[in-house]
Amino acid sequence: MNLDRIFENNKEWVAKKLEVNQDYFEDLSKGQQPEILYIGCADSRVTAEEMMGAGPGDIFVHRNIANMVPNTDLSSQSVINYAVAHLKVKHVVVCGHYFCGGVMAAMQAQDLGVLNPWLRNIRDVYRLHQQELDAIEDETDRYKRLVELNVEEQCINVMKVADVQLAYNAGKLKVHGWVFDISTGKIIDLKLDTKKLMENIKAIYALS
């Protein structure tokens, strides 16, 4: 995409917004009250707002390679803290997607340099679910299932966070696991039993 064209597109976008509402940007500058924290992949083909039909101010978005929530990642942990403790979001969504390059790379036995420690988190997901995954003969189906299981494990990682536990236990927050199917454009709700997942980790990870 031509960088100069971006600025022209921006001017056109501003004009269209002001044509409908002269106070549009002034209203935006007053603050934000999103109800959803969306944790997704940094893949250029997957844009949260567009696929959800959302506008500015509707969603607090965090994206990284393969929609990960490692406890050592200060960026994702800070986003969760701010969204849950300060913005008081009502939903946290972890959304993976099929045809994810990060998940695919994690399935390969190769040295990927600086990406190794990041992708190791996905390989750990494979190890945790190896029996189920190895039983899937078709490689594409196995890969897609790993995408889904990675979403589930990242939801569990979200639920390990103290701020999330406090809000969840108070009935003020729900956690959701989704997958975006790029080949159809559809969002798939994995319908995770988060109550059961929280019960499963409570003995070790409960902080309140």
Contacts in CASP RR format, 6 or more apart in sequence:
PFRMAT RR
TARGET T0000
AUTHOR 0000-0000-0000
METHOD contacts of the structure
MODEL  1
MNLDRIFENNKEWVAKKLEVNQDYFEDLSKGQQPEILYIGCADSRVTAEE
MMGAGPGDIFVHRNIANMVPNTDLSSQSVINYAVAHLKVKHVVVCGHYFC
GGVMAAMQAQDLGVLNPWLRNIRDVYRLHQQELDAIEDETDRYKRLVELN
VEEQCINVMKVADVQLAYNAGKLKVHGWVFDISTGKIIDLKLDTKKLMEN
IKAIYALS
14 25 0 8 1.000
17 24 0 8 1.000
17 25 0 8 1.000
18 24 0 8 1.000
18 25 0 8 1.000
21 27 0 8 1.000
28 56 0 8 1.000
28 57 0 8 1.000
32 57 0 8 1.000
32 60 0 8 1.000
32 87 0 8 1.000
33 57 0 8 1.000
33 87 0 8 1.000
34 57 0 8 1.000
34 58 0 8 1.000
34 59 0 8 1.000
34 60 0 8 1.000
34 83 0 8 1.000
34 87 0 8 1.000
34 89 0 8 1.000
35 58 0 8 1.000
35 89 0 8 1.000
35 90 0 8 1.000
35 91 0 8 1.000
36 58 0 8 1.000
36 59 0 8 1.000
36 60 0 8 1.000
36 89 0 8 1.000
36 90 0 8 1.000
36 91 0 8 1.000
36 92 0 8 1.000
36 93 0 8 1.000
37 59 0 8 1.000
37 60 0 8 1.000
37 61 0 8 1.000
37 62 0 8 1.000
37 79 0 8 1.000
37 80 0 8 1.000
37 83 0 8 1.000
37 84 0 8 1.000
37 87 0 8 1.000
37 89 0 8 1.000
37 91 0 8 1.000
37 92 0 8 1.000
37 93 0 8 1.000
38 48 0 8 1.000
38 52 0 8 1.000
38 59 0 8 1.000
38 60 0 8 1.000
38 61 0 8 1.000
38 62 0 8 1.000
38 93 0 8 1.000
38 95 0 8 1.000
39 62 0 8 1.000
39 63 0 8 1.000
39 67 0 8 1.000
39 69 0 8 1.000
39 76 0 8 1.000
39 79 0 8 1.000
39 92 0 8 1.000
39 93 0 8 1.000
39 94 0 8 1.000
39 95 0 8 1.000
39 154 0 8 1.000
39 158 0 8 1.000
40 46 0 8 1.000
40 48 0 8 1.000
40 61 0 8 1.000
40 62 0 8 1.000
40 63 0 8 1.000
40 64 0 8 1.000
40 67 0 8 1.000
40 94 0 8 1.000
40 95 0 8 1.000
40 96 0 8 1.000
41 63 0 8 1.000
41 64 0 8 1.000
41 65 0 8 1.000
41 66 0 8 1.000
41 67 0 8 1.000
41 95 0 8 1.000
41 96 0 8 1.000
41 97 0 8 1.000
41 100 0 8 1.000
41 102 0 8 1.000
42 63 0 8 1.000
42 64 0 8 1.000
42 65 0 8 1.000
43 97 0 8 1.000
43 100 0 8 1.000
43 101 0 8 1.000
45 97 0 8 1.000
45 182 0 8 1.000
46 95 0 8 1.000
46 96 0 8 1.000
46 97 0 8 1.000
46 180 0 8 1.000
46 182 0 8 1.000
48 54 0 8 1.000
48 59 0 8 1.000
48 61 0 8 1.000
48 63 0 8 1.000
48 95 0 8 1.000
49 55 0 8 1.000
49 56 0 8 1.000
49 58 0 8 1.000
49 59 0 8 1.000
49 61 0 8 1.000
51 180 0 8 1.000
51 185 0 8 1.000
51 187 0 8 1.000
52 58 0 8 1.000
52 59 0 8 1.000
52 187 0 8 1.000
60 79 0 8 1.000
60 82 0 8 1.000
60 83 0 8 1.000
60 87 0 8 1.000
60 89 0 8 1.000
62 75 0 8 1.000
62 76 0 8 1.000
62 79 0 8 1.000
62 80 0 8 1.000
64 73 0 8 1.000
64 75 0 8 1.000
64 76 0 8 1.000
65 102 0 8 1.000
65 115 0 8 1.000
65 118 0 8 1.000
65 119 0 8 1.000
66 96 0 8 1.000
66 100 0 8 1.000
66 101 0 8 1.000
66 102 0 8 1.000
66 103 0 8 1.000
66 106 0 8 1.000
66 118 0 8 1.000
66 119 0 8 1.000
66 122 0 8 1.000
66 150 0 8 1.000
67 94 0 8 1.000
67 95 0 8 1.000
67 96 0 8 1.000
67 150 0 8 1.000
67 151 0 8 1.000
67 154 0 8 1.000
68 76 0 8 1.000
68 118 0 8 1.000
68 121 0 8 1.000
68 122 0 8 1.000
68 150 0 8 1.000
68 154 0 8 1.000
69 76 0 8 1.000
69 77 0 8 1.000
69 80 0 8 1.000
69 94 0 8 1.000
69 154 0 8 1.000
69 157 0 8 1.000
69 158 0 8 1.000
70 76 0 8 1.000
70 118 0 8 1.000
70 121 0 8 1.000
70 157 0 8 1.000
71 77 0 8 1.000
71 157 0 8 1.000
71 160 0 8 1.000
77 161 0 8 1.000
80 92 0 8 1.000
80 158 0 8 1.000
80 161 0 8 1.000
80 163 0 8 1.000
80 164 0 8 1.000
81 161 0 8 1.000
81 163 0 8 1.000
83 89 0 8 1.000
83 92 0 8 1.000
84 92 0 8 1.000
84 161 0 8 1.000
84 163 0 8 1.000
84 164 0 8 1.000
84 167 0 8 1.000
84 173 0 8 1.000
85 163 0 8 1.000
85 167 0 8 1.000
88 167 0 8 1.000
88 172 0 8 1.000
89 173 0 8 1.000
90 172 0 8 1.000
90 173 0 8 1.000
90 174 0 8 1.000
91 173 0 8 1.000
91 174 0 8 1.000
91 175 0 8 1.000
91 176 0 8 1.000
92 158 0 8 1.000
92 164 0 8 1.000
92 173 0 8 1.000
92 174 0 8 1.000
92 175 0 8 1.000
92 176 0 8 1.000
93 175 0 8 1.000
93 176 0 8 1.000
93 177 0 8 1.000
93 178 0 8 1.000
94 151 0 8 1.000
94 154 0 8 1.000
94 155 0 8 1.000
94 158 0 8 1.000
94 175 0 8 1.000
94 176 0 8 1.000
94 177 0 8 1.000
94 178 0 8 1.000
95 151 0 8 1.000
95 177 0 8 1.000
95 178 0 8 1.000
95 179 0 8 1.000
95 180 0 8 1.000
95 187 0 8 1.000
96 147 0 8 1.000
96 150 0 8 1.000
96 151 0 8 1.000
96 178 0 8 1.000
96 179 0 8 1.000
96 180 0 8 1.000
97 147 0 8 1.000
97 179 0 8 1.000
97 180 0 8 1.000
97 181 0 8 1.000
97 182 0 8 1.000
98 144 0 8 1.000
98 147 0 8 1.000
98 179 0 8 1.000
98 180 0 8 1.000
98 181 0 8 1.000
98 182 0 8 1.000
98 183 0 8 1.000
99 182 0 8 1.000
99 183 0 8 1.000
100 147 0 8 1.000
102 119 0 8 1.000
102 122 0 8 1.000
103 122 0 8 1.000
103 143 0 8 1.000
103 146 0 8 1.000
103 147 0 8 1.000
103 150 0 8 1.000
104 143 0 8 1.000
105 112 0 8 1.000
105 115 0 8 1.000
105 119 0 8 1.000
106 119 0 8 1.000
106 120 0 8 1.000
106 122 0 8 1.000
106 123 0 8 1.000
106 126 0 8 1.000
106 146 0 8 1.000
107 126 0 8 1.000
107 143 0 8 1.000
107 146 0 8 1.000
112 119 0 8 1.000
122 146 0 8 1.000
122 150 0 8 1.000
125 146 0 8 1.000
125 149 0 8 1.000
125 150 0 8 1.000
125 153 0 8 1.000
126 133 0 8 1.000
126 146 0 8 1.000
128 149 0 8 1.000
128 153 0 8 1.000
129 146 0 8 1.000
129 149 0 8 1.000
132 145 0 8 1.000
132 149 0 8 1.000
133 142 0 8 1.000
133 145 0 8 1.000
133 146 0 8 1.000
133 149 0 8 1.000
136 142 0 8 1.000
136 145 0 8 1.000
147 179 0 8 1.000
148 179 0 8 1.000
148 190 0 8 1.000
151 177 0 8 1.000
151 178 0 8 1.000
151 179 0 8 1.000
151 190 0 8 1.000
152 177 0 8 1.000
152 190 0 8 1.000
152 192 0 8 1.000
152 197 0 8 1.000
155 175 0 8 1.000
155 176 0 8 1.000
155 177 0 8 1.000
155 192 0 8 1.000
155 194 0 8 1.000
155 197 0 8 1.000
156 197 0 8 1.000
156 201 0 8 1.000
158 164 0 8 1.000
158 175 0 8 1.000
159 165 0 8 1.000
159 168 0 8 1.000
159 175 0 8 1.000
159 194 0 8 1.000
159 197 0 8 1.000
159 198 0 8 1.000
159 201 0 8 1.000
159 205 0 8 1.000
160 201 0 8 1.000
160 205 0 8 1.000
162 207 0 8 1.000
162 208 0 8 1.000
164 173 0 8 1.000
164 175 0 8 1.000
165 206 0 8 1.000
165 207 0 8 1.000
165 208 0 8 1.000
166 208 0 8 1.000
167 173 0 8 1.000
168 174 0 8 1.000
168 175 0 8 1.000
168 198 0 8 1.000
169 208 0 8 1.000
174 194 0 8 1.000
175 192 0 8 1.000
175 194 0 8 1.000
176 189 0 8 1.000
176 192 0 8 1.000
176 194 0 8 1.000
177 189 0 8 1.000
177 190 0 8 1.000
177 192 0 8 1.000
178 187 0 8 1.000
178 188 0 8 1.000
178 189 0 8 1.000
178 190 0 8 1.000
179 187 0 8 1.000
179 188 0 8 1.000
179 190 0 8 1.000
180 186 0 8 1.000
180 187 0 8 1.000
180 188 0 8 1.000
181 187 0 8 1.000
181 188 0 8 1.000
END
